[in-house]
Amino acid sequence: MPKCRLLNHRLFGLIAKETMQILREKHLLFLLLFPPTVQLLLLGAALDPGVHNSNLGVVDYDQSAGSRGLISRLMESKLFRDDHMVSDEQQLNKQIGRGQLAVGVVIPSNFEQQLEERHQAKVRIILDGVDAYTAGIANVQLKQVISEFEPLEKNEHKAVVPSISILYNPDLRSSWYFIPGVLGAMLTLTSTLVSSSVLLREKELGTLEQLLLTPYETWEILLGKIAPIFALLMCDAGVAVLTGMLVFGVPFRGDVGLFALASALYVFVGIGLGMMLATVCRTERQSHLVSFFVNVPVMQLSGAVVPFETMPKLLQDIGTLDPLRYFTVIARSLMIKGAGFGALWPDLLALFMFALALFCFSLKQFRRQLS
């Protein structure tokens, strides 16, 4: 019994000592309490099983009171944020292919006439199947909304029958949606953690200061450090794409060179983010904790895992500052849609600007610290 009491006393003292140590380290206390709360709020707001905030494209060949009533009923359902009138089906398909629209409705020219004569009319619904999750839910919700539509005067014998067409992913395979997003998330985690760890380890060992005594410039030293990391991460991206194609059957319909360019730009973004973490953290361990706080919101707000269109408008606005969002759009558009440079150049330009800004900022911070 005395020995047991002594052990309990020693254990209690050790727990008390470690508790006081954690409470003294304000940055560790902050990382333990603040990030989980923020991530819970973000994930709770982003994970919504319904379809909201999407844009609806409409081709109304009928231009009648009945067709306008159907459009109004769709907008009143709160499934869509805004409706866009499109001139024809070809233009509608182009906008869906570019990711500007997720759902399109084509109303035939004899829509109201069919309701009057046959008491039944057909409309065509076109869904972007790249996001299998959203397309599947939208399919069910649209059918329900259209079945409840009461054209003109209330008449139970009149009905609108939707004809559903799902583009790019007709079988709604969820792996086709998740694999490109997981690829971006993998590159984010690996690039930030490895690049920050390499630079902070050099700082902790003091070898980085020794390199400054050599005739190399600061930017040359940094490029020499990140070049091997860049090459390995590009290999990781290639292996991940091949794995997705061979194991999960994900297609690759776009240009390989364009995908390599996008991957290279995003790898530079991830490395630049890791370099930035290395300038604000003192130790490798601290950078790992901070990267967890940074990387998880980056992945949550990008649409890599959670469909971007289902998020609240505020989170979508914040997500425009997320570089992973642009890489995810490029990866999915190239692999599943076979999109070209003309549709993807705004996203490529955004990745280039992120990479340039992060690298220049990190270079400036390193020069200031080492001087």
N, C-alpha and C positions, 0 to 999 in steps of 0.2 A: 504493500500500500504506500509506504513512504516513497518508494522508487517511482510509482505511478504518479503520485502527486508532484514529485520533482520534474518528471517528464512533461506533465501538463503545464506546470509553471514555466518551464523553459520554452515550450511551444507557444504558450500565450505571449511570452515576452518577445519571441521572434516575430509573431504575427503583428504585435503592436509596433515593433520597430519598423517592419516593412510598410505598415499602413502609414506611419508618420513620414517615412521616406517618400511614398507616393504623393502624400498631401503636400509635401514641400516642393516637389517638382511640378510647377504650375503648368508647363507645356504638356507633360504626361497626363495630368488631371484633365486638361482641356481636351486632349485627344481621346481620352476614355469616355468623356461625357457628351461633348458637343457633336462629333461626327455621327454617332449612332442615332441621335435625335434628328439631325438634319436628313440623314439617309432614310429614316422611317417616314418623315414627312414627304420626301420626294417620291419614295416608292409607293406610299399610300395614295398620293395624288396621281401618279403616272399609271399605276395598274388599275385599269378600268375595263371590265369585260364588255362594255357597250361600245358602240361606234358613235363618236361625236367629233365635231370640229372639222370634218372632212368637207371638201368642196364638191359640189354636184355639177356635172356638165349636162346640159340639156340641148337636144336637137329636136325642135318642135316644128315638124313639117305641116301640122294641121292649123296651128294658130287660131284655135277655136276657144269658145268658153269652156268646153269640156277639158281640153288639154291644159289650159291655164289653171283650171280647178285641180287637176292632178298634180301639177307642179306645186301649187300652193299647199296641197295636202302633204306632199313630201317634205316641204320646208317647215311646215307646222309640226312635223314629227320630232324635230330637234335632233335628227340624225346628222344634219348638215349645217355648216356654218354659213355658207353662201352658195348661190346658184349662178352658173355662168352659161349664158346662151351661146351656143356654138352653131355655126352655119350649116355644117354637114357632118356625116359620120367619119369621113376621112380626117377632118380637122379634130374631131373628138378623139379618135384613136391616137393621133399624134400627141395630143395633150396628155392622154393617159400614159403613153409610152415615155414621155418626159417626166412623169411623176407629178405633173401639175394638177391632175384630177385623179381621184381614186374610184369614182363611180360615174357612169354616164347613162342617160336615159334617152332613148330614141322613140319619139311619138310619131306614128305614121300619118300620112296626109289625110286618110279617111277615118281617123280615130273617132270623131263624134258621129260620123255617119254609120259606122259599124255598131256603135252603142244604140243608135236609134232603130236600125234595121234588124240587127242580129241579137241585140241585147248583150253583146259581148265584144270586147275590143282587145287587141294585143298590143303591148308595148315591149320594146327590147331594152333590157338592162345589161350594161357592160361593166364588169368588175375588173379591177387590177388584181390579178392573182398572185403577184409577187409577195404581198403580205397575206399569206394564207389565213392567218388568224382573223384579221379584219375582214377579209373577203367572205369568209365563212359566216361570220356573225352578220355582216351586211346583207348577205343573201337571205338569211332567215328574217331579219328585221324588215327588209324591203318588201318581201312577199307578204308579211303581215300588214304593213301599212297600206299596200296597194289593194289587198283583199278587203280592207275596211273602207276603201274609198267609195263614196256615194256620188256618182256623176249626175250633174244636172239636178233634177228633182229626185228625192229619195225613192228608189225603186229596187226592190230586192232581186228582181230578175235581170238587172244590168250589172255586169261585172267586167273588171279589167284583169286580163290574164298576162302576167309578166313572162317573157322569154329571156332566160338568164344566159349570158355568155361570159365566161371567165378567161381572160387573156393571160398568156405566158405560163401559167401554172394551173391548167384545168383540173388536175387531180387534187389541188390544194395541199400539196405536200409541205408540211411545216418545216422540214429540214432545209428546203430550198430557201426559206426565209431566214432561218436561224444561222446557217453556216457562214454566210458573208458577215453577219453581225458578230458572231463569235470570233471570226478571224480578226476583225478590227479590235475587239476587246482584248484578244490575246496579244496583238501587237502593242496595244496601249500599255498593258501591264508589264510585258517583258522589256520594252524599250525604256520606260521610265525607271523601273527598278534597276536594270543592269547599268544604264548610263550613270545614274546618280551614285550607285554603289562603287563603280570604277573610279569616278572622280573623287568621292569622299574618302575612299581607301588610300588614294594617293596623297590627299591632304593630311590624313591622320598619320601616315607613315613619314611624311615630310619629303617624299620624293618629288612632289610637284614643284616645290620651291627649288629643288636642285635642277630641274629641267629649265627653269628660268635663267640659270647661269649659262646655258647653252645659247648659240646664236639664233635659235628658233624664235619666231614671233608667237604671241599668245594664241592667235587663231590657228597657227600651224600645230601647236601642241594639242589643242582641243580636237582639231580634225584628225590628227594622228591617233588620238585616243578613241574617237567614235567611229573611224573607218572600219575597223574589224567588227564592231558591234553592228554597224549598218549592213555589212555583208552577210553576217549570220542571220540577222532579222529578215533580210530579203529571202534567204534560203528557207527560213521558217514559213514565210508567206507562201512560197511555192509549194512546200510540202503540205501545208494546210489546204490549199486549193486542190491539189491532186488527191488528198485524202477525202475531201468532200465529194469529188467527182467519182472516185472509185468505190468508196464505201457507202455513201449516201445517195449517189446518183444525181448530184447537183449538176446541171448543165453549165457549159461555158460557151456562150453564144457571141461574145464580143471580141475585141481586139486584144491579143495578149500583150502587145507593146504598150497599149494605153493603160492596161491594168498594172503593168510593171512600173510605169511612170507614176500612177496614183499611189501604189504601194511605197515607192521610194519617197515620195513627198510626205506620206503619212508617217513613215519610219523616222524621217527627219523631224517631224512634229513631235513624235514621242520622245526621241532623243533630246530635242530642245527642251521639252517639259521636264525630263529627268535632270538635265543640266541646270535648269532653273531651280529645281528642288535642291540640288547640290549647293547652290549659292545661298539658300536661306536656311539650310540645316547644317549642324556642326558635326554630327556623327552619322555613320551609315545606318545605325539602328533607328535614329530619329527620322531619317529620310524614308525608311520603310513605313513608319507609322503615318507620316504626313502623306505619302503617296497613296495610302489606303483611303485617306480622307478626300484626296483629289480624284483618284481614278474611279471610285464607285459612282459619284455624281456624274462624271464624264460619260460613263457607260449607261447610266440610267436615263440621261437626258438626250442621248444621241439617236434613239430609235434602234439601236443595235439589238436589244433584247425585247424591249417594250415598244409596241407600235407607236410611232411619233404622232400620228393623227389622232390617237385616242387621248393624248395628254391635254390638260387644260391650256387655254390660250397663253397664260402667263409662262408656263413651263416651255411651251413651244417658242416663245420669244426669247427666253433664256437659252434654249437649245441652239439658236442661231449662232451663238458664240462658242459652240462645242465643235472642235475640229473632227471628232469621230463621226459626227452626224454626216458630214460631207463625204468622208471616206465610205461610210456604210451605203450611202446613196449610189456612189460610183460603183462599188463592188456589186451590189444587187443589180444595178442597171446593166453592167457589163456581162455578168454571169447569166442572168435570167432573161433580160430583155434584149441583149445584144445591141445596146445603145452605142452611138458613135461620139466622136469628139464634139460635134455640133450641139448635142444635147447635154454634154457633161462639162464643157469648158468653164461654166461659172463655178462648179464645185471644185474643179482642178485649180482654178485661180484662187479660190478661198484657201485650199490646202497650201498652196505656194506662199500666200501671204502669212498664214499661221506659222509655217516653217521658218520663213525669213525673220518674222518678228521675234519668235522665241529664241532663235540662234543669236540674233544681234543683241537681244536683251541679256542673254546668258553670257555672251562674250564680254559685254560691257561690265557686268557684275563681277566676272572673274578677274578682269583687269584691275578693277577697283580693289578687290580683296587682296590680290597678290602684290599690288603696289604698296 
